[in-house]
Amino acid sequence: MDRLMSMAVFVKAVDLGSFAAAAAALDLSGPMVGKHVQFLEQRLGVRLINRTTRRQSLTEFGRAYYERCQVVLAEAEAADALAADHLSEPCGRLRVTMPALFGRRCVAPILLELAQQYPMLELDLSFSDRIVDLAEIGYDLAIRTGNLEAKPGLMARRVARQRMVVCASPSYVEMHGRPLQIEDLSKHRAIIYSRSGRTGPWLFPRNDQPPVEVVPVSRLRLDDMDTIADAATAGMGLAWLPRWLIKERIEAGGLVPLLPDQPEFLYDCYALWLQTPHLPRKVRLAVDALIAGLPKFMM
């Protein structure tokens, strides 16, 4: 006999209180219900149900075994649902929050392409640099950049790495000179990204060591990287920006990358979602699409 089927029959007999009721619910004969229970008892070598002509009751072991069977059957149903979900077309609303500029330039095109591929999928995208609580706000997915704080119940997967570049306009370099190494940055003014009054350092990798942190002298502190790129292109100072953002400006000659011998710092980008026994297909597909699609924006 199939052990999982016998477990299901046993659980149904306990739930309904009799073999006859279980037989009617499962469209089996009464003797067949008894054979399933006997199969389990013989396999386990212990009695599960005390049976008389008038009533039945679980043994002490039978009660513990019944509770474990419930868990096993629930897991089996979840596994079947996972397979069904894998074969089905994703549908329903997918709510995603992401940093405004990175989301608009890099993330949104990938998710919009995903929505074109799956017509039953709805997108609800929020572009904001504000950190939100996924559980409280009800988002399915959040895109974050930089270091993450470990939080219980939250899953994270790296989806891309931004290559950070120190750059300036040709006019700035002509007037103030070109920094050739990290130590030269202290001789220059910079345009700094600042959010909520906090200014982060510029980071430069070192082999098998924590990155070098540099806080350049600045008189311009902005919370929008696109505006920082505009200010740098206008010759107002050095900037430390992701390569995807300034690639076209470099190609057009508006900005030039500096520190050619210094490896670029890789700023990690993550997809975050609430831990769940069964990750919805729409979320899994979105994460996979970002992993496959974002690296081409990072070149």
C-alpha atoms as an extended CHARMM CRD file, in Angstrom:
* protein
*
       299  EXT
         1         1  MET       CA              0.0000000000        0.0000000000        0.0000000000  PROA      1               0.0000000000
         2         2  ASP       CA              1.0150000000        3.6250000000       -0.4730000000  PROA      2               0.0000000000
         3         3  ARG       CA              2.1710000000        4.9430000000        2.8690000000  PROA      3               0.0000000000
         4         4  LEU       CA              1.0990000000        8.5610000000        2.2030000000  PROA      4               0.0000000000
         5         5  MET       CA             -2.3770000000        7.3810000000        1.1950000000  PROA      5               0.0000000000
         6         6  SER       CA             -2.6040000000        5.2490000000        4.3310000000  PROA      6               0.0000000000
         7         7  MET       CA             -1.6280000000        8.2630000000        6.4320000000  PROA      7               0.0000000000
         8         8  ALA       CA             -4.3830000000       10.3130000000        4.7790000000  PROA      8               0.0000000000
         9         9  VAL       CA             -6.9540000000        7.5840000000        5.4830000000  PROA      9               0.0000000000
        10        10  PHE       CA             -5.7770000000        7.2950000000        9.1000000000  PROA      10              0.0000000000
        11        11  VAL       CA             -6.0350000000       11.0740000000        9.6470000000  PROA      11              0.0000000000
        12        12  LYS       CA             -9.4940000000       11.1840000000        8.0760000000  PROA      12              0.0000000000
        13        13  ALA       CA            -10.6820000000        8.3020000000       10.3000000000  PROA      13              0.0000000000
        14        14  VAL       CA             -9.4590000000       10.1640000000       13.3850000000  PROA      14              0.0000000000
        15        15  ASP       CA            -10.9420000000       13.4820000000       12.2530000000  PROA      15              0.0000000000
        16        16  LEU       CA            -14.3770000000       11.9650000000       11.5520000000  PROA      16              0.0000000000
        17        17  GLY       CA            -14.4010000000        9.6130000000       14.5080000000  PROA      17              0.0000000000
        18        18  SER       CA            -15.0890000000        6.3210000000       12.6880000000  PROA      18              0.0000000000
        19        19  PHE       CA            -13.9510000000        4.0890000000        9.8580000000  PROA      19              0.0000000000
        20        20  ALA       CA            -17.4200000000        4.2250000000        8.2960000000  PROA      20              0.0000000000
        21        21  ALA       CA            -17.4310000000        8.0260000000        8.1330000000  PROA      21              0.0000000000
        22        22  ALA       CA            -13.9060000000        8.0500000000        6.6670000000  PROA      22              0.0000000000
        23        23  ALA       CA            -14.9340000000        5.4370000000        4.1080000000  PROA      23              0.0000000000
        24        24  ALA       CA            -17.8990000000        7.5450000000        2.9900000000  PROA      24              0.0000000000
        25        25  ALA       CA            -15.7770000000       10.7290000000        2.7790000000  PROA      25              0.0000000000
        26        26  LEU       CA            -13.0020000000        9.0430000000        0.7970000000  PROA      26              0.0000000000
        27        27  ASP       CA            -15.2730000000        6.8520000000       -1.3440000000  PROA      27              0.0000000000
        28        28  LEU       CA            -13.7370000000        3.6600000000        0.0720000000  PROA      28              0.0000000000
        29        29  SER       CA            -15.2100000000        0.5730000000        1.6470000000  PROA      29              0.0000000000
        30        30  GLY       CA            -15.1480000000        0.2370000000        5.4310000000  PROA      30              0.0000000000
        31        31  PRO       CA            -12.8210000000       -2.7990000000        5.2980000000  PROA      31              0.0000000000
        32        32  MET       CA            -10.4060000000       -0.8900000000        3.0410000000  PROA      32              0.0000000000
        33        33  VAL       CA            -10.1180000000        1.9100000000        5.6270000000  PROA      33              0.0000000000
        34        34  GLY       CA             -9.3060000000       -0.7660000000        8.2030000000  PROA      34              0.0000000000
        35        35  LYS       CA             -6.6470000000       -2.2670000000        5.9180000000  PROA      35              0.0000000000
        36        36  HSD       CA             -4.9070000000        1.1240000000        5.5600000000  PROA      36              0.0000000000
        37        37  VAL       CA             -4.7590000000        1.5740000000        9.3380000000  PROA      37              0.0000000000
        38        38  GLN       CA             -3.5610000000       -2.0210000000        9.8080000000  PROA      38              0.0000000000
        39        39  PHE       CA             -0.8610000000       -1.4460000000        7.1990000000  PROA      39              0.0000000000
        40        40  LEU       CA              0.4860000000        1.4640000000        9.2200000000  PROA      40              0.0000000000
        41        41  GLU       CA              0.2920000000       -0.4540000000       12.5060000000  PROA      41              0.0000000000
        42        42  GLN       CA              2.1160000000       -3.4380000000       11.0420000000  PROA      42              0.0000000000
        43        43  ARG       CA              4.7680000000       -1.2250000000        9.5020000000  PROA      43              0.0000000000
        44        44  LEU       CA              5.2970000000        0.6820000000       12.7460000000  PROA      44              0.0000000000
        45        45  GLY       CA              4.9390000000       -2.3390000000       15.0100000000  PROA      45              0.0000000000
        46        46  VAL       CA              2.6100000000       -0.4930000000       17.3710000000  PROA      46              0.0000000000
        47        47  ARG       CA             -1.1460000000       -0.0070000000       17.7160000000  PROA      47              0.0000000000
        48        48  LEU       CA             -2.5550000000        3.3600000000       16.6680000000  PROA      48              0.0000000000
        49        49  ILE       CA             -6.2730000000        2.9860000000       17.4470000000  PROA      49              0.0000000000
        50        50  ASN       CA             -8.0680000000        0.9990000000       20.1070000000  PROA      50              0.0000000000
        51        51  ARG       CA            -11.1950000000       -0.3550000000       18.4110000000  PROA      51              0.0000000000
        52        52  THR       CA            -14.3200000000       -1.9380000000       19.8450000000  PROA      52              0.0000000000
        53        53  THR       CA            -17.6920000000       -2.6520000000       18.2740000000  PROA      53              0.0000000000
        54        54  ARG       CA            -19.0670000000        0.5700000000       19.7370000000  PROA      54              0.0000000000
        55        55  ARG       CA            -16.2010000000        3.0970000000       19.6660000000  PROA      55              0.0000000000
        56        56  GLN       CA            -12.6170000000        3.8170000000       18.7150000000  PROA      56              0.0000000000
        57        57  SER       CA             -9.9440000000        5.8520000000       20.5010000000  PROA      57              0.0000000000
        58        58  LEU       CA             -6.3600000000        6.7870000000       19.7710000000  PROA      58              0.0000000000
        59        59  THR       CA             -3.5630000000        5.2060000000       21.7360000000  PROA      59              0.0000000000
        60        60  GLU       CA             -0.9770000000        7.5310000000       23.2620000000  PROA      60              0.0000000000
        61        61  PHE       CA              1.3970000000        6.7570000000       20.3890000000  PROA      61              0.0000000000
        62        62  GLY       CA             -1.4890000000        7.0440000000       17.9380000000  PROA      62              0.0000000000
        63        63  ARG       CA             -2.1270000000       10.6250000000       19.0810000000  PROA      63              0.0000000000
        64        64  ALA       CA              1.5200000000       11.6210000000       18.5210000000  PROA      64              0.0000000000
        65        65  TYR       CA              1.6220000000        9.8140000000       15.1670000000  PROA      65              0.0000000000
        66        66  TYR       CA             -1.6240000000       11.5090000000       14.0820000000  PROA      66              0.0000000000
        67        67  GLU       CA             -0.1240000000       14.9490000000       14.7520000000  PROA      67              0.0000000000
        68        68  ARG       CA              2.9900000000       14.1000000000       12.7330000000  PROA      68              0.0000000000
        69        69  CYS       CA              0.8790000000       12.7340000000        9.8820000000  PROA      69              0.0000000000
        70        70  GLN       CA             -0.9720000000       16.0400000000        9.7200000000  PROA      70              0.0000000000
        71        71  VAL       CA              2.3480000000       17.8490000000        9.2400000000  PROA      71              0.0000000000
        72        72  VAL       CA              3.5320000000       15.3750000000        6.5870000000  PROA      72              0.0000000000
        73        73  LEU       CA              0.2920000000       15.6200000000        4.6140000000  PROA      73              0.0000000000
        74        74  ALA       CA              0.3230000000       19.4290000000        4.7840000000  PROA      74              0.0000000000
        75        75  GLU       CA              3.8960000000       19.4690000000        3.4570000000  PROA      75              0.0000000000
        76        76  ALA       CA              2.9440000000       17.0920000000        0.6570000000  PROA      76              0.0000000000
        77        77  GLU       CA              0.0610000000       19.3650000000       -0.3670000000  PROA      77              0.0000000000
        78        78  ALA       CA              2.3960000000       22.3780000000       -0.2620000000  PROA      78              0.0000000000
        79        79  ALA       CA              4.8520000000       20.5450000000       -2.5190000000  PROA      79              0.0000000000
        80        80  ASP       CA              2.0910000000       19.7600000000       -4.9970000000  PROA      80              0.0000000000
        81        81  ALA       CA              0.9570000000       23.4020000000       -4.8830000000  PROA      81              0.0000000000
        82        82  LEU       CA              4.5270000000       24.4990000000       -5.5760000000  PROA      82              0.0000000000
        83        83  ALA       CA              4.6440000000       22.3420000000       -8.6950000000  PROA      83              0.0000000000
        84        84  ALA       CA              1.2840000000       23.6550000000       -9.8500000000  PROA      84              0.0000000000
        85        85  ASP       CA              2.3980000000       27.2280000000       -9.2420000000  PROA      85              0.0000000000
        86        86  HSD       CA              5.5990000000       26.6130000000      -11.1960000000  PROA      86              0.0000000000
        87        87  LEU       CA              3.6070000000       25.5460000000      -14.2270000000  PROA      87              0.0000000000
        88        88  SER       CA              1.0120000000       28.2840000000      -13.9820000000  PROA      88              0.0000000000
        89        89  GLU       CA              1.2320000000       31.7680000000      -15.4450000000  PROA      89              0.0000000000
        90        90  PRO       CA              2.0510000000       34.4300000000      -12.8260000000  PROA      90              0.0000000000
        91        91  CYS       CA             -0.8650000000       36.7050000000      -12.1110000000  PROA      91              0.0000000000
        92        92  GLY       CA             -2.0820000000       39.2660000000       -9.6320000000  PROA      92              0.0000000000
        93        93  ARG       CA             -0.4360000000       42.3960000000       -8.2780000000  PROA      93              0.0000000000
        94        94  LEU       CA              3.3150000000       42.5950000000       -7.6700000000  PROA      94              0.0000000000
        95        95  ARG       CA              4.2190000000       45.5060000000       -5.3700000000  PROA      95              0.0000000000
        96        96  VAL       CA              7.8560000000       46.6100000000       -5.5180000000  PROA      96              0.0000000000
        97        97  THR       CA              9.6310000000       49.5030000000       -3.7810000000  PROA      97              0.0000000000
        98        98  MET       CA             13.0060000000       50.6990000000       -5.0550000000  PROA      98              0.0000000000
        99        99  PRO       CA             15.4230000000       53.6520000000       -4.9480000000  PROA      99              0.0000000000
       100       100  ALA       CA             14.1180000000       56.3840000000       -7.2110000000  PROA      100             0.0000000000
       101       101  LEU       CA             16.9430000000       56.8330000000       -9.7180000000  PROA      101             0.0000000000
       102       102  PHE       CA             18.2710000000       53.2680000000       -9.7750000000  PROA      102             0.0000000000
       103       103  GLY       CA             14.7240000000       51.9730000000       -9.9600000000  PROA      103             0.0000000000
       104       104  ARG       CA             13.6920000000       54.2600000000      -12.7800000000  PROA      104             0.0000000000
       105       105  ARG       CA             16.8130000000       53.6870000000      -14.8940000000  PROA      105             0.0000000000
       106       106  CYS       CA             17.6090000000       50.0240000000      -14.2380000000  PROA      106             0.0000000000
       107       107  VAL       CA             14.9300000000       48.0960000000      -12.3420000000  PROA      107             0.0000000000
       108       108  ALA       CA             11.7210000000       49.3550000000      -13.9460000000  PROA      108             0.0000000000
       109       109  PRO       CA             12.6770000000       48.4500000000      -17.5480000000  PROA      109             0.0000000000
       110       110  ILE       CA             13.2330000000       44.8370000000      -16.5030000000  PROA      110             0.0000000000
       111       111  LEU       CA              9.9650000000       44.5890000000      -14.5780000000  PROA      111             0.0000000000
       112       112  LEU       CA              8.0240000000       46.2520000000      -17.3940000000  PROA      112             0.0000000000
       113       113  GLU       CA              9.4490000000       43.7080000000      -19.8140000000  PROA      113             0.0000000000
       114       114  LEU       CA              8.3510000000       40.9680000000      -17.4100000000  PROA      114             0.0000000000
       115       115  ALA       CA              4.8280000000       42.4330000000      -17.3670000000  PROA      115             0.0000000000
       116       116  GLN       CA              4.7750000000       42.3870000000      -21.1780000000  PROA      116             0.0000000000
       117       117  GLN       CA              5.7600000000       38.7180000000      -21.1050000000  PROA      117             0.0000000000
       118       118  TYR       CA              3.0040000000       37.8200000000      -18.6230000000  PROA      118             0.0000000000
       119       119  PRO       CA             -0.2460000000       39.7280000000      -19.3730000000  PROA      119             0.0000000000
       120       120  MET       CA             -1.9600000000       38.5310000000      -16.1550000000  PROA      120             0.0000000000
       121       121  LEU       CA              0.7330000000       40.1690000000      -13.9900000000  PROA      121             0.0000000000
       122       122  GLU       CA             -0.0500000000       43.5810000000      -12.4860000000  PROA      122             0.0000000000
       123       123  LEU       CA              2.7410000000       45.9560000000      -11.3970000000  PROA      123             0.0000000000
       124       124  ASP       CA              2.5770000000       48.4370000000       -8.5200000000  PROA      124             0.0000000000
       125       125  LEU       CA              5.9770000000       50.1690000000       -8.4440000000  PROA      125             0.0000000000
       126       126  SER       CA              7.1060000000       52.7560000000       -5.9010000000  PROA      126             0.0000000000
       127       127  PHE       CA             10.1820000000       54.9240000000       -6.5480000000  PROA      127             0.0000000000
       128       128  SER       CA             11.4960000000       56.2790000000       -3.2760000000  PROA      128             0.0000000000
       129       129  ASP       CA             14.7870000000       56.3840000000       -1.3930000000  PROA      129             0.0000000000
       130       130  ARG       CA             12.8660000000       55.9980000000        1.8690000000  PROA      130             0.0000000000
       131       131  ILE       CA             13.4240000000       52.6810000000        3.6640000000  PROA      131             0.0000000000
       132       132  VAL       CA             10.0800000000       50.9780000000        4.2710000000  PROA      132             0.0000000000
       133       133  ASP       CA              8.9580000000       48.0400000000        6.3900000000  PROA      133             0.0000000000
       134       134  LEU       CA              7.8790000000       45.3080000000        3.9690000000  PROA      134             0.0000000000
       135       135  ALA       CA              5.4950000000       43.6820000000        6.4380000000  PROA      135             0.0000000000
       136       136  GLU       CA              3.8820000000       46.9500000000        7.4840000000  PROA      136             0.0000000000
       137       137  ILE       CA              3.4780000000       48.5380000000        4.0550000000  PROA      137             0.0000000000
       138       138  GLY       CA              2.6010000000       45.3370000000        2.2000000000  PROA      138             0.0000000000
       139       139  TYR       CA              5.2370000000       45.2430000000       -0.5470000000  PROA      139             0.0000000000
       140       140  ASP       CA              6.1430000000       41.9230000000       -2.1360000000  PROA      140             0.0000000000
       141       141  LEU       CA              9.6870000000       42.9880000000       -2.9590000000  PROA      141             0.0000000000
       142       142  ALA       CA             12.1440000000       45.7360000000       -2.0760000000  PROA      142             0.0000000000
       143       143  ILE       CA             15.3090000000       46.7160000000       -3.9300000000  PROA      143             0.0000000000
       144       144  ARG       CA             18.1460000000       47.9890000000       -1.7380000000  PROA      144             0.0000000000
       145       145  THR       CA             21.7170000000       49.0970000000       -2.3780000000  PROA      145             0.0000000000
       146       146  GLY       CA             24.6940000000       49.0040000000       -0.0330000000  PROA      146             0.0000000000
       147       147  ASN       CA             25.1320000000       47.1330000000        3.2320000000  PROA      147             0.0000000000
       148       148  LEU       CA             22.0860000000       45.4170000000        4.7240000000  PROA      148             0.0000000000
       149       149  GLU       CA             21.2010000000       44.9670000000        8.3660000000  PROA      149             0.0000000000
       150       150  ALA       CA             20.3260000000       41.3800000000        9.2630000000  PROA      150             0.0000000000
       151       151  LYS       CA             16.6420000000       41.2340000000       10.1870000000  PROA      151             0.0000000000
       152       152  PRO       CA             14.6700000000       38.1380000000       11.2240000000  PROA      152             0.0000000000
       153       153  GLY       CA             12.0050000000       37.0300000000        8.7860000000  PROA      153             0.0000000000
       154       154  LEU       CA             13.6060000000       38.8720000000        5.8640000000  PROA      154             0.0000000000
       155       155  MET       CA             15.2680000000       37.1580000000        2.9040000000  PROA      155             0.0000000000
       156       156  ALA       CA             17.8090000000       38.8580000000        0.6280000000  PROA      156             0.0000000000
       157       157  ARG       CA             19.5180000000       37.9860000000       -2.6260000000  PROA      157             0.0000000000
       158       158  ARG       CA             22.1320000000       39.9950000000       -4.4620000000  PROA      158             0.0000000000
       159       159  VAL       CA             20.8840000000       40.9210000000       -7.9210000000  PROA      159             0.0000000000
       160       160  ALA       CA             23.6680000000       43.2030000000       -9.1980000000  PROA      160             0.0000000000
       161       161  ARG       CA             26.8540000000       45.0780000000       -8.3390000000  PROA      161             0.0000000000
       162       162  GLN       CA             27.2360000000       48.7660000000       -9.2120000000  PROA      162             0.0000000000
       163       163  ARG       CA             30.7380000000       49.8040000000      -10.3030000000  PROA      163             0.0000000000
       164       164  MET       CA             31.5700000000       53.1110000000       -8.5870000000  PROA      164             0.0000000000
       165       165  VAL       CA             33.7280000000       55.6110000000      -10.4790000000  PROA      165             0.0000000000
       166       166  VAL       CA             35.4510000000       58.8430000000       -9.4700000000  PROA      166             0.0000000000
       167       167  CYS       CA             34.9330000000       61.3160000000      -12.3040000000  PROA      167             0.0000000000
       168       168  ALA       CA             35.1070000000       64.9720000000      -13.2500000000  PROA      168             0.0000000000
       169       169  SER       CA             34.5590000000       67.1860000000      -16.2800000000  PROA      169             0.0000000000
       170       170  PRO       CA             37.4260000000       67.8820000000      -18.7050000000  PROA      170             0.0000000000
       171       171  SER       CA             37.2190000000       71.5750000000      -17.7480000000  PROA      171             0.0000000000
       172       172  TYR       CA             37.6790000000       70.7490000000      -14.0680000000  PROA      172             0.0000000000
       173       173  VAL       CA             40.6840000000       68.5390000000      -14.8150000000  PROA      173             0.0000000000
       174       174  GLU       CA             42.2180000000       71.2420000000      -16.9940000000  PROA      174             0.0000000000
       175       175  MET       CA             41.8210000000       73.8480000000      -14.2490000000  PROA      175             0.0000000000
       176       176  HSD       CA             42.5940000000       71.7960000000      -11.1250000000  PROA      176             0.0000000000
       177       177  GLY       CA             44.6190000000       68.8560000000      -12.3660000000  PROA      177             0.0000000000
       178       178  ARG       CA             43.9560000000       65.1410000000      -12.4320000000  PROA      178             0.0000000000
       179       179  PRO       CA             44.1340000000       63.0740000000       -9.2140000000  PROA      179             0.0000000000
       180       180  LEU       CA             46.1870000000       59.9460000000       -9.8640000000  PROA      180             0.0000000000
       181       181  GLN       CA             45.8390000000       58.1460000000       -6.5320000000  PROA      181             0.0000000000
       182       182  ILE       CA             43.5290000000       58.1100000000       -3.5310000000  PROA      182             0.0000000000
       183       183  GLU       CA             45.7770000000       60.4180000000       -1.5150000000  PROA      183             0.0000000000
       184       184  ASP       CA             45.3630000000       63.1330000000       -4.1670000000  PROA      184             0.0000000000
       185       185  LEU       CA             41.6180000000       63.4250000000       -3.4550000000  PROA      185             0.0000000000
       186       186  SER       CA             42.2820000000       65.5990000000       -0.3940000000  PROA      186             0.0000000000
       187       187  LYS       CA             43.5600000000       68.3440000000       -2.7630000000  PROA      187             0.0000000000
       188       188  HSD       CA             40.2320000000       68.5530000000       -4.6020000000  PROA      188             0.0000000000
       189       189  ARG       CA             36.6760000000       69.6140000000       -3.8930000000  PROA      189             0.0000000000
       190       190  ALA       CA             33.9080000000       67.1020000000       -4.3990000000  PROA      190             0.0000000000
       191       191  ILE       CA             30.1610000000       66.8880000000       -4.8530000000  PROA      191             0.0000000000
       192       192  ILE       CA             28.8190000000       64.5420000000       -2.1800000000  PROA      192             0.0000000000
       193       193  TYR       CA             25.7060000000       62.3890000000       -1.9930000000  PROA      193             0.0000000000
       194       194  SER       CA             23.9170000000       63.1210000000        1.2790000000  PROA      194             0.0000000000
       195       195  ARG       CA             20.5740000000       61.7850000000        2.4780000000  PROA      195             0.0000000000
       196       196  SER       CA             18.7340000000       62.6670000000        5.6890000000  PROA      196             0.0000000000
       197       197  GLY       CA             21.7240000000       64.6950000000        6.8110000000  PROA      197             0.0000000000
       198       198  ARG       CA             24.0740000000       61.7070000000        6.5650000000  PROA      198             0.0000000000
       199       199  THR       CA             27.0730000000       61.7170000000        4.2710000000  PROA      199             0.0000000000
       200       200  GLY       CA             28.6980000000       58.4190000000        3.3620000000  PROA      200             0.0000000000
       201       201  PRO       CA             32.3800000000       58.0150000000        2.5210000000  PROA      201             0.0000000000
       202       202  TRP       CA             33.7890000000       57.1070000000       -0.8640000000  PROA      202             0.0000000000
       203       203  LEU       CA             35.0290000000       53.5170000000       -0.7910000000  PROA      203             0.0000000000
       204       204  PHE       CA             38.0170000000       51.9820000000       -2.5260000000  PROA      204             0.0000000000
       205       205  PRO       CA             38.7400000000       48.2310000000       -2.4120000000  PROA      205             0.0000000000
       206       206  ARG       CA             41.9190000000       46.6750000000       -1.0270000000  PROA      206             0.0000000000
       207       207  ASN       CA             43.0130000000       43.0670000000       -1.3870000000  PROA      207             0.0000000000
       208       208  ASP       CA             41.6600000000       40.9430000000        1.5000000000  PROA      208             0.0000000000
       209       209  GLN       CA             41.1370000000       44.0290000000        3.6590000000  PROA      209             0.0000000000
       210       210  PRO       CA             38.2710000000       46.4040000000        4.4320000000  PROA      210             0.0000000000
       211       211  PRO       CA             37.9190000000       49.1500000000        1.8130000000  PROA      211             0.0000000000
       212       212  VAL       CA             39.6540000000       52.4900000000        2.2160000000  PROA      212             0.0000000000
       213       213  GLU       CA             37.1480000000       55.1560000000        3.2770000000  PROA      213             0.0000000000
       214       214  VAL       CA             37.6020000000       58.7190000000        2.0400000000  PROA      214             0.0000000000
       215       215  VAL       CA             35.4480000000       61.7270000000        2.9460000000  PROA      215             0.0000000000
       216       216  PRO       CA             36.4360000000       64.4310000000        0.4170000000  PROA      216             0.0000000000
       217       217  VAL       CA             36.1900000000       68.1500000000        1.0560000000  PROA      217             0.0000000000
       218       218  SER       CA             32.8930000000       69.4130000000       -0.3320000000  PROA      218             0.0000000000
       219       219  ARG       CA             30.6690000000       72.4370000000       -0.5110000000  PROA      219             0.0000000000
       220       220  LEU       CA             27.9040000000       70.7160000000       -2.4620000000  PROA      220             0.0000000000
       221       221  ARG       CA             25.8730000000       67.9840000000       -0.7330000000  PROA      221             0.0000000000
       222       222  LEU       CA             22.9450000000       66.6490000000       -2.7480000000  PROA      222             0.0000000000
       223       223  ASP       CA             20.5050000000       63.7760000000       -2.2970000000  PROA      223             0.0000000000
       224       224  ASP       CA             20.0300000000       63.1020000000       -6.0210000000  PROA      224             0.0000000000
       225       225  MET       CA             22.7980000000       61.3630000000       -7.9810000000  PROA      225             0.0000000000
       226       226  ASP       CA             21.5730000000       62.6420000000      -11.3430000000  PROA      226             0.0000000000
       227       227  THR       CA             21.9860000000       66.2140000000      -10.0850000000  PROA      227             0.0000000000
       228       228  ILE       CA             25.4500000000       65.3230000000       -8.7900000000  PROA      228             0.0000000000
       229       229  ALA       CA             26.3290000000       64.1270000000      -12.2950000000  PROA      229             0.0000000000
       230       230  ASP       CA             24.9790000000       67.4280000000      -13.7100000000  PROA      230             0.0000000000
       231       231  ALA       CA             27.1040000000       69.4390000000      -11.2610000000  PROA      231             0.0000000000
       232       232  ALA       CA             30.2000000000       67.3770000000      -12.0520000000  PROA      232             0.0000000000
       233       233  THR       CA             29.6180000000       67.8070000000      -15.7870000000  PROA      233             0.0000000000
       234       234  ALA       CA             29.4020000000       71.5740000000      -15.1760000000  PROA      234             0.0000000000
       235       235  GLY       CA             32.9200000000       71.4650000000      -13.6840000000  PROA      235             0.0000000000
       236       236  MET       CA             31.9520000000       72.0380000000      -10.0350000000  PROA      236             0.0000000000
       237       237  GLY       CA             34.0370000000       69.2080000000       -8.5640000000  PROA      237             0.0000000000
       238       238  LEU       CA             34.7970000000       65.5140000000       -8.4150000000  PROA      238             0.0000000000
       239       239  ALA       CA             31.9930000000       62.9680000000       -8.0650000000  PROA      239             0.0000000000
       240       240  TRP       CA             31.8230000000       59.2920000000       -7.0530000000  PROA      240             0.0000000000
       241       241  LEU       CA             29.0160000000       57.7770000000       -9.0740000000  PROA      241             0.0000000000
       242       242  PRO       CA             27.8810000000       54.4170000000      -10.4650000000  PROA      242             0.0000000000
       243       243  ARG       CA             29.2160000000       53.7290000000      -13.9340000000  PROA      243             0.0000000000
       244       244  TRP       CA             25.7300000000       52.9460000000      -15.3240000000  PROA      244             0.0000000000
       245       245  LEU       CA             24.6650000000       56.5090000000      -14.4980000000  PROA      245             0.0000000000
       246       246  ILE       CA             27.5720000000       58.3230000000      -16.1700000000  PROA      246             0.0000000000
       247       247  LYS       CA             28.3270000000       55.9170000000      -19.0220000000  PROA      247             0.0000000000
       248       248  GLU       CA             26.6960000000       58.1030000000      -21.6820000000  PROA      248             0.0000000000
       249       249  ARG       CA             28.3220000000       61.2480000000      -20.2980000000  PROA      249             0.0000000000
       250       250  ILE       CA             31.7430000000       59.5780000000      -20.4600000000  PROA      250             0.0000000000
       251       251  GLU       CA             31.1000000000       58.4120000000      -24.0300000000  PROA      251             0.0000000000
       252       252  ALA       CA             30.0010000000       61.9440000000      -24.9950000000  PROA      252             0.0000000000
       253       253  GLY       CA             33.0700000000       63.5020000000      -23.3670000000  PROA      253             0.0000000000
       254       254  GLY       CA             31.1620000000       65.3580000000      -20.6520000000  PROA      254             0.0000000000
       255       255  LEU       CA             32.9060000000       63.4470000000      -17.8720000000  PROA      255             0.0000000000
       256       256  VAL       CA             36.2010000000       61.5980000000      -17.6220000000  PROA      256             0.0000000000
       257       257  PRO       CA             36.9110000000       58.7040000000      -15.2180000000  PROA      257             0.0000000000
       258       258  LEU       CA             39.7830000000       59.3030000000      -12.8140000000  PROA      258             0.0000000000
       259       259  LEU       CA             42.1530000000       57.1200000000      -10.7560000000  PROA      259             0.0000000000
       260       260  PRO       CA             42.7160000000       54.6500000000      -13.6300000000  PROA      260             0.0000000000
       261       261  ASP       CA             44.9620000000       52.3740000000      -11.5700000000  PROA      261             0.0000000000
       262       262  GLN       CA             42.4920000000       52.1320000000       -8.6890000000  PROA      262             0.0000000000
       263       263  PRO       CA             39.9980000000       49.2000000000       -8.8210000000  PROA      263             0.0000000000
       264       264  GLU       CA             36.3740000000       50.2850000000       -8.8370000000  PROA      264             0.0000000000
       265       265  PHE       CA             34.3610000000       49.6300000000       -5.6930000000  PROA      265             0.0000000000
       266       266  LEU       CA             31.4420000000       47.2330000000       -6.2610000000  PROA      266             0.0000000000
       267       267  TYR       CA             28.2940000000       48.4760000000       -4.5550000000  PROA      267             0.0000000000
       268       268  ASP       CA             25.9050000000       45.5730000000       -4.0040000000  PROA      268             0.0000000000
       269       269  CYS       CA             22.2330000000       45.6960000000       -4.9470000000  PROA      269             0.0000000000
       270       270  TYR       CA             19.7610000000       43.3240000000       -3.2650000000  PROA      270             0.0000000000
       271       271  ALA       CA             16.2150000000       42.1040000000       -3.6580000000  PROA      271             0.0000000000
       272       272  LEU       CA             14.4660000000       41.6030000000       -0.3120000000  PROA      272             0.0000000000
       273       273  TRP       CA             11.2510000000       39.7850000000        0.5380000000  PROA      273             0.0000000000
       274       274  LEU       CA              9.4900000000       38.4170000000        3.6030000000  PROA      274             0.0000000000
       275       275  GLN       CA             10.3880000000       34.8460000000        4.5070000000  PROA      275             0.0000000000
       276       276  THR       CA              7.5730000000       32.4920000000        3.5920000000  PROA      276             0.0000000000
       277       277  PRO       CA              7.2030000000       28.7060000000        3.2280000000  PROA      277             0.0000000000
       278       278  HSD       CA              6.0780000000       29.1690000000       -0.3630000000  PROA      278             0.0000000000
       279       279  LEU       CA              7.5170000000       32.0530000000       -2.3840000000  PROA      279             0.0000000000
       280       280  PRO       CA              4.8960000000       33.2120000000       -4.9110000000  PROA      280             0.0000000000
       281       281  ARG       CA              5.8310000000       32.5620000000       -8.5160000000  PROA      281             0.0000000000
       282       282  LYS       CA              5.4600000000       36.2420000000       -9.4520000000  PROA      282             0.0000000000
       283       283  VAL       CA              8.0890000000       37.2140000000       -6.8420000000  PROA      283             0.0000000000
       284       284  ARG       CA             10.4510000000       34.4160000000       -7.8270000000  PROA      284             0.0000000000
       285       285  LEU       CA             10.1860000000       35.3610000000      -11.5130000000  PROA      285             0.0000000000
       286       286  ALA       CA             10.8260000000       39.0360000000      -10.7200000000  PROA      286             0.0000000000
       287       287  VAL       CA             13.9740000000       38.2100000000       -8.7230000000  PROA      287             0.0000000000
       288       288  ASP       CA             15.2380000000       35.8880000000      -11.4630000000  PROA      288             0.0000000000
       289       289  ALA       CA             14.5740000000       38.5410000000      -14.1060000000  PROA      289             0.0000000000
       290       290  LEU       CA             16.5210000000       41.1460000000      -12.1330000000  PROA      290             0.0000000000
       291       291  ILE       CA             19.4660000000       38.7930000000      -11.6480000000  PROA      291             0.0000000000
       292       292  ALA       CA             19.5440000000       38.0760000000      -15.3750000000  PROA      292             0.0000000000
       293       293  GLY       CA             18.8620000000       41.6210000000      -16.5800000000  PROA      293             0.0000000000
       294       294  LEU       CA             20.5760000000       44.0590000000      -14.2040000000  PROA      294             0.0000000000
       295       295  PRO       CA             24.2220000000       43.1590000000      -14.9460000000  PROA      295             0.0000000000
       296       296  LYS       CA             23.9240000000       44.5260000000      -18.5020000000  PROA      296             0.0000000000
       297       297  PHE       CA             23.0550000000       47.9310000000      -17.0150000000  PROA      297             0.0000000000
       298       298  MET       CA             26.1120000000       47.7980000000      -14.7370000000  PROA      298             0.0000000000
       299       299  MET       CA             28.7080000000       47.5830000000      -17.5310000000  PROA      299             0.0000000000
